Amino acid sequence: MPDNLIRASAVAAYLGVSRQSVFRWAKQDKLPCYRLGESTIRFLLSEVEEWVDSRARGSGAARIAQPTAAPQENRMID
């Protein structure tokens, strides 16, 4: 097992999603993870990055956790 495993909260921050989404995707075997017990999972960042890249390339799976542009401020022009 790899030594550099990260927690779901770090994956959520990296993807810009909630921890609940990360846990749900892992439980559904959509997101690669390592199960360290009944209620403990960890992730390898390089595998998470590959997972995101595969969705960006349109691997046939739904695109998930793709970064979006920051909302722009609405300004009235005189």
N, C-alpha and C positions, 0 to 999 in steps of 0.2 A: 504494500500500500504506500502511496506517495507520502512524503513527509510534509509537503507544503499545501495542505488542505485548508480551505477557508470556510467560514460560516455562512449560513444563509443570509444574514444581514449584510455581509460584504458583497455577496452576489446581487442582492436586491439593490444596493447602492450603485453597483457597477451597471446594472441593467436599467436603473431608474424606475423600478417597480416595487411593489410591496413585498414584504417577507412572505405573506400569505400566498402570493402568486408563485414565488420561488418554491415554497413547500408543495403547492398544488401541482406544479409542473414536474417536480421530482417524484411525487407520489404517482403521477400518471405516466412515469417513465419518458417524459418529453425532454427533461433536462438531465444530463448525466450527473450522477452523484455517487457517493460512497456511503453506505449505511454502516454505522459504527455501533449499532445496537437497535433496540426496538424503537427508540424515539430520537436518535441522534443521527444526523446526516451531515456530510461535509462535501465540498466541491473543490475540484482542481481548476484554477483560473484558466489555464490553457484550454481545457475541455469546454469551459463555458464560452470562451472566446470563439472556439471552433463552432460551437452550437449556434452562436449569434451569426457568424459568417455564413453558415450553411443556410440560414433563413434569408440572409441578405442576397444570396445567390439564387434564391427561388428554388429550393430543393423539392418543391411540391408541397411542403408543409406550410402552414399559415405563418406569415411573418409575425414574429412576436418580439417585443422589447426593442424595437428599432428606435433610435434616438429621433426626436422630433425637434424642429426649430423652435427656439424660444418665442413666445408670443411677442408680437411687436406692439408698441404703444400706439393707440389710435390718436391721431392728431388731426385737427381741422386745419385746412389751409385757407387762408383769407384771400 
